[in-house]
Amino acid sequence: MTVNNQYKVAAVQASPVFLDANATIDKTIALMEEAAKNGAKVIAFPETWVPGYPWFIWLDAPAWGLQFIPEYSQNSIRADGPEMERVKEAAKANNIFVSLGYSEKHGGSQYIAQILISDAGEVVRARRKLKPTHVERTIFGEGDGSDLVVDETPLGRLGALCCWEHLQPLSKYAMYSMNEEVHFGAWPSFSVYPGAAYALGPEVNTSASQIYAAEGQCFVISPCATVSDEMIERLCDAPHKHDFLKAGGGYARIFGPDGRPLAEPLDPDAEGIIYADIDLTMISIAKAAADPTGHYSRPDVTRLWLNREPAPRVMEMSNGATQFADVEAPAMSEQGGGCPVNEKKKRMPDGWEPPYPSYAARFNDTVTEPVFAYIGGQSLSEDDLKPFTEWMEGVLATGRSKPDVVKSRDFYRRSWSSELSIFAVLACAC
């Protein structure tokens, strides 16, 4: 794949049409057209841009906020819905990539989501916020490990997180490990509890985006919404609520891989688009000084365990167990974080589906079996794990007709110098 190393990027600072998905999509397309006319190859939109961030969750008790839930749910959109089709068509028509934040409607639940659409109008990736923050959990569900991902595109290796995911050190480290080059860091607005909750304000959170750029040696495009006067009028039904939520709060930013700001910011009350010209070859200079998951790491001292497998809510069973067939000895996929991958094409167990189509685990464009292992406790060296790893290799080589659950007593004191609690569940598919 040929990568374009030099191009213009755009970050949106604006207010959505609150609780009106179709009108917000109209505004989205207009901003995409404006950015494309100004030469941008990619444009990024704020967190939950469609249909707007649910500020009512911060203003009163959950029971009070229930009055907004039906309308918020009705204006949340699907990753494969008609509203998203309009965005895809606009991306293709304007030859522009788009990173869009939205409230995703899936079944009876909502999720804080981001979708990356290519300039050909195709979905590159749809992801969900792993853990909604504080009162966000009264509305939104959680993502899973498949939502920490970086994709190879003609614009480089692109990834995304939103809001306080940028304050999650392990999630950030996982993203850094995938050699992310351009990061979309979406924010809702810095308008809530001004003067009372410093951690929710612009100083801390724009710094989080800037640190992400410097830590990960990547470009960070950080769109940020504004709160409109119409939103204030709709949500602030008591005098004290006007102190809780203020209009404005826009702090869109773009940072280089050394952390420097690359775009002149807009006033916090202003709506518009900020732009910057980026050059991906500059990343190598930043990486030469510090690569936190490469030459500047100490894996013998600290390391991260990452499970990138999707976590479907339902896996159908037959005769009390998921049906498996014999599997070959596994090859290892570096792209899959070291997860075993058979060379022949696989299918998932009967009845298995990812949470939604774009979330399938992909290793070399092949959907493969999930293999899960949890190891708890402490060991003095990697040699302590040898009995367990030999057993696991045997399972993968010979196959099993049902999941295996193995406890530490099956291996304890064979060769270990300290007690380990081991629970392994293998789900292997042909």
C-alpha positions in Angstrom: 0.0 0.0 0.0 1.4 3.4 -1.0 1.2 5.9 1.9 0.9 9.6 1.3 3.3 11.1 3.8 2.4 14.8 3.4 -1.2 16.0 3.5 -3.6 18.5 5.2 -5.7 17.4 8.2 -8.8 19.1 9.7 -10.4 19.2 13.2 -13.9 20.4 13.8 -14.9 22.8 16.6 -18.6 23.3 16.5 -21.9 22.5 18.1 -24.2 19.7 16.7 -27.9 20.2 16.2 -28.7 18.8 19.6 -30.9 15.6 19.7 -31.5 15.8 15.9 -29.5 13.2 14.1 -30.6 14.1 10.6 -29.9 17.8 11.0 -26.5 17.0 12.5 -25.7 14.8 9.5 -26.6 17.8 7.3 -24.1 19.9 9.2 -21.5 17.1 9.1 -21.7 16.9 5.4 -21.4 20.7 5.0 -18.3 20.7 7.2 -16.8 17.8 5.2 -17.4 19.7 2.0 -15.8 22.8 3.4 -12.7 20.9 4.6 -12.3 19.1 1.2 -12.5 22.5 -0.6 -9.7 23.7 1.6 -7.5 20.8 0.7 -7.9 18.5 3.7 -7.5 14.8 3.2 -9.1 13.9 6.5 -11.5 15.6 8.9 -12.2 14.6 12.5 -15.4 15.2 14.5 -15.9 15.4 18.3 -17.1 12.7 20.7 -20.8 11.9 20.3 -21.1 14.5 17.6 -24.3 12.8 16.6 -26.7 13.6 18.2 -24.7 15.6 20.7 -23.1 14.9 24.1 -25.8 14.1 26.7 -24.9 17.0 29.1 -28.1 16.3 31.1 -26.3 13.5 32.9 -24.1 16.0 34.7 -26.8 18.5 35.7 -29.1 16.5 38.0 -30.1 13.1 39.3 -30.5 10.2 36.8 -34.3 10.3 37.4 -34.5 13.9 36.1 -32.4 13.0 33.1 -34.8 10.2 32.1 -37.0 12.7 30.3 -34.3 13.1 27.6 -33.6 9.3 27.2 -36.3 8.5 24.6 -35.3 11.3 22.3 -31.6 10.6 22.8 -32.1 6.9 22.0 -34.2 7.7 18.9 -31.5 10.0 17.6 -28.6 7.7 18.2 -27.5 6.0 15.0 -26.3 2.6 13.8 -22.9 1.9 12.3 -24.7 0.5 9.2 -27.8 2.8 9.3 -29.1 5.3 6.7 -27.5 8.3 8.5 -24.1 6.7 8.2 -24.7 5.9 4.6 -25.1 9.6 3.9 -21.7 10.2 5.5 -20.1 7.5 3.5 -21.5 8.9 0.3 -20.2 12.4 1.2 -16.8 11.0 2.0 -16.6 9.4 -1.4 -18.0 12.5 -3.2 -15.5 14.8 -1.5 -12.5 12.4 -1.6 -11.9 12.8 2.1 -11.4 10.5 5.1 -13.7 11.2 8.1 -13.4 10.2 11.7 -16.9 10.6 13.2 -17.9 10.5 16.9 -21.5 9.3 17.5 -23.9 7.7 20.0 -24.2 4.2 18.5 -27.6 2.5 18.7 -27.2 -1.3 18.9 -30.1 -3.4 20.0 -31.5 -1.7 23.2 -28.3 -0.1 24.2 -26.2 3.0 23.3 -22.4 3.1 23.0 -19.9 6.0 22.7 -18.5 5.2 19.3 -16.1 6.4 16.6 -16.1 5.4 13.0 -13.4 5.9 10.4 -14.6 6.1 6.8 -12.2 6.2 3.8 -12.2 8.6 0.9 -13.8 5.8 -1.1 -16.8 5.8 1.2 -15.9 2.5 2.9 -15.8 1.8 6.6 -12.2 1.3 7.7 -13.0 0.8 11.4 -15.9 1.2 13.9 -15.0 1.2 17.6 -16.5 1.8 21.0 -15.2 3.6 24.0 -13.9 0.9 26.4 -15.3 2.4 29.6 -17.7 5.3 29.7 -16.7 7.9 32.2 -18.5 8.3 35.6 -22.2 9.3 34.9 -21.8 8.3 31.2 -22.4 4.8 32.5 -26.1 5.7 33.2 -26.6 5.7 29.4 -23.7 3.9 27.6 -22.4 0.4 27.5 -18.7 -0.7 27.2 -16.5 -1.7 24.4 -14.0 -4.5 24.4 -10.4 -5.3 23.4 -11.1 -5.2 19.7 -11.7 -1.5 20.1 -8.0 -0.8 20.7 -6.8 -1.0 17.1 -4.7 0.8 14.5 -5.5 0.5 10.8 -3.1 0.7 7.8 -4.5 3.2 5.3 -3.1 5.3 2.4 -2.8 8.1 5.0 -0.7 6.0 7.3 -1.5 4.0 10.4 -4.7 5.6 11.9 -6.2 5.0 15.4 -8.7 6.7 17.6 -9.7 7.2 21.3 -12.2 9.6 22.8 -12.3 11.8 25.9 -10.9 10.3 29.1 -9.5 7.2 27.3 -6.6 9.6 27.0 -6.2 9.3 30.7 -6.0 5.5 30.6 -2.2 4.7 30.6 -2.6 1.0 29.6 -5.0 1.8 26.7 -2.6 4.4 25.4 0.3 2.0 25.7 -1.6 -0.6 23.7 -2.2 2.0 20.9 1.5 3.1 21.0 2.5 -0.5 20.5 0.7 -0.7 17.2 2.9 2.0 15.7 0.1 4.5 15.4 1.0 7.5 13.2 -2.1 9.6 13.2 -4.4 9.6 16.2 -8.0 11.0 16.3 -8.6 12.1 19.9 -12.2 13.3 20.2 -13.6 15.4 23.0 -17.2 16.6 23.8 -16.5 20.2 25.1 -15.0 21.7 28.2 -18.1 23.4 29.5 -19.2 21.5 32.5 -18.6 22.6 36.2 -16.3 25.5 35.2 -14.1 26.5 38.2 -15.3 23.6 40.3 -13.9 20.5 38.5 -10.4 21.3 37.2 -9.9 17.8 35.8 -12.8 18.3 33.5 -11.4 21.6 32.1 -9.4 22.5 29.0 -6.0 22.8 30.8 -5.9 19.2 31.8 -7.5 17.7 28.8 -5.8 19.5 26.0 -2.6 18.6 27.8 -3.7 15.0 27.7 -3.9 15.2 23.9 -0.6 16.9 23.7 1.1 14.3 25.9 -0.4 11.6 23.8 1.4 13.1 20.8 4.7 13.3 22.6 4.4 9.9 24.3 3.3 8.1 21.2 5.4 10.1 18.7 2.3 10.5 16.5 0.2 13.3 15.1 -2.9 14.0 17.2 -6.0 15.5 15.6 -8.2 16.6 18.5 -11.7 17.8 17.5 -13.8 19.4 20.3 -17.5 20.4 20.3 -19.0 23.5 21.6 -22.1 23.9 23.7 -24.7 26.1 22.0 -27.1 28.6 23.5 -30.0 26.3 22.4 -28.5 23.5 24.4 -28.3 25.7 27.5 -31.9 26.8 27.1 -33.0 23.2 26.7 -31.1 21.7 29.6 -30.7 24.3 32.2 -34.2 24.6 33.8 -33.0 26.0 37.1 -30.7 28.9 37.9 -28.0 26.8 39.5 -27.7 24.7 36.3 -26.5 27.7 34.4 -23.5 27.6 36.7 -23.0 23.9 36.0 -23.0 24.2 32.2 -21.7 27.1 30.1 -21.9 27.9 26.4 -18.8 27.5 24.3 -16.0 25.2 25.6 -14.4 24.5 22.3 -10.7 23.6 22.3 -9.9 21.8 19.1 -6.2 21.2 18.7 -3.7 19.5 16.3 -0.3 18.4 17.7 2.9 17.1 16.1 4.8 14.0 17.1 7.1 16.1 19.3 4.0 17.6 21.1 4.1 21.0 19.4 0.9 22.7 18.4 0.4 22.8 14.6 -2.7 24.9 14.2 -3.9 28.3 15.4 -6.7 27.6 17.8 -10.2 29.2 17.6 -11.8 31.1 20.4 -13.6 28.7 22.8 -17.0 30.2 21.7 -16.3 30.1 18.0 -17.4 27.4 15.5 -15.1 26.4 12.6 -12.4 24.1 11.4 -8.7 24.2 12.2 -6.1 22.8 9.7 -2.5 21.7 9.7 -0.1 20.3 7.1 1.5 17.1 8.4 4.5 15.1 7.3 4.7 11.5 8.5 8.4 11.3 8.0 8.8 13.6 11.0 7.7 10.7 13.2 11.1 8.9 12.7 12.9 11.9 14.3 10.7 11.8 17.4 11.0 8.0 17.5 14.8 8.2 17.5 14.6 9.9 20.9 12.0 7.9 22.6 9.9 4.9 21.4 8.0 3.7 24.5 7.2 0.3 23.1 10.4 -0.2 21.3 14.0 0.9 22.1 12.9 3.0 25.1 11.0 0.2 26.8 12.0 -2.3 29.5 9.8 -5.4 29.0 11.9 -7.3 31.5 10.6 -4.9 34.1 7.1 -3.8 33.0 4.9 -5.1 30.2 1.2 -5.0 29.2 -1.2 -7.9 28.7 -3.7 -7.1 26.0 -6.7 -9.2 25.0 -7.9 -7.8 21.6 -10.6 -10.4 21.0 -14.2 -9.3 20.6 -16.5 -10.1 23.5 -19.9 -11.1 22.1 -22.7 -11.2 24.7 -24.0 -14.5 23.4 -22.1 -17.6 22.1 -24.5 -20.4 21.1 -23.7 -23.8 22.5 -24.6 -27.3 21.2 -24.9 -30.2 23.7 -23.6 -28.0 26.4 -20.4 -27.0 24.7 -19.3 -24.9 21.7 -18.5 -27.3 18.9 -14.9 -27.4 17.8 -13.0 -29.4 15.2 -9.4 -30.5 15.0 -7.0 -27.6 14.5 -3.5 -27.5 13.2 -0.5 -26.4 15.3 -0.7 -22.6 15.3 1.4 -20.1 13.6 1.9 -16.8 15.4 0.7 -13.5 14.2 2.6 -10.4 15.2 -0.3 -8.2 14.0 -2.6 -10.2 16.4 -0.4 -9.5 19.4 1.1 -12.9 19.4 -2.3 -14.8 19.2 -2.1 -18.2 17.5 -3.4 -18.1 13.9 -3.7 -21.1 11.7 -2.5 -20.7 8.2 -5.6 -22.1 6.6 -8.8 -19.9 6.6 -10.9 -20.3 9.7 -14.5 -19.9 10.6 -15.8 -19.0 14.1 -17.9 -21.5 16.1 -21.4 -22.0 14.9 -23.6 -19.2 16.1 -20.7 -16.9 16.9 -21.0 -13.3 15.7 -19.0 -10.2 16.6 -20.9 -7.4 18.4 -21.4 -5.9 14.9 -19.8 -6.4 11.5 -16.9 -4.0 11.7 -15.7 -5.5 15.0 -14.5 -8.9 13.8 -11.0 -9.7 14.9 -8.8 -9.5 11.8 -5.5 -11.1 11.3 -4.2 -10.7 7.7 -7.8 -10.1 6.6 -8.9 -13.6 8.0 -11.3 -14.0 10.8 -9.8 -16.5 13.2 -10.6 -18.4 16.4 -10.4 -16.6 19.7 -7.9 -18.1 22.1 -8.1 -16.8 25.7 -5.9 -17.5 28.6 -5.9 -15.8 32.0 -2.9 -16.3 34.3 -3.1 -14.8 37.8 -0.7 -14.9 40.7 3.1 -14.5 40.6 6.0 -16.5 39.3 9.7 -16.0 39.7 10.6 -16.6 36.0 9.2 -17.5 32.7 10.5 -21.1 33.3 7.7 -21.4 35.9 5.2 -21.3 33.1 6.7 -24.1 31.1 4.3 -26.9 32.2 1.4 -24.7 31.4 2.6 -23.6 28.0 3.5 -27.1 27.0 0.0 -28.2 27.9 -1.5 -25.3 25.9 0.6 -26.1 22.9 -0.7 -29.7 23.1 -4.3 -28.6 23.2 -3.8 -26.4 20.2 -2.0 -29.1 18.3 -4.5 -31.9 18.9 -7.7 -30.1 19.3 -10.5 -30.5 21.9 -14.2 -31.3 21.6 -15.1 -28.8 24.3 -13.6 -25.9 26.3 -11.0 -26.8 28.8 -10.8 -25.3 32.3 -7.5 -26.0 34.0 -6.7 -25.0 37.6 -3.4 -24.6 39.3 -3.5 -27.9 41.1 -3.0 -29.7 37.8 0.4 -28.2 37.5 1.3 -26.9 41.0 4.7 -27.8 42.3 5.8 -29.7 39.2 8.4 -27.1 38.6 7.1 -23.8 40.0 8.9 -22.1 42.8 5.7 -20.1 43.7 2.0 -20.8 43.6 0.2 -19.8 40.4 -3.6 -19.7 39.9 -4.2 -20.6 36.3 -7.6 -20.6 34.6 -7.4 -21.2 30.8 -10.3 -21.3 28.5 -9.6 -22.2 24.9 -12.1 -21.6 22.2 -10.7 -23.2 19.0 -12.6 -23.3 15.7 -11.9 -24.9 12.4 
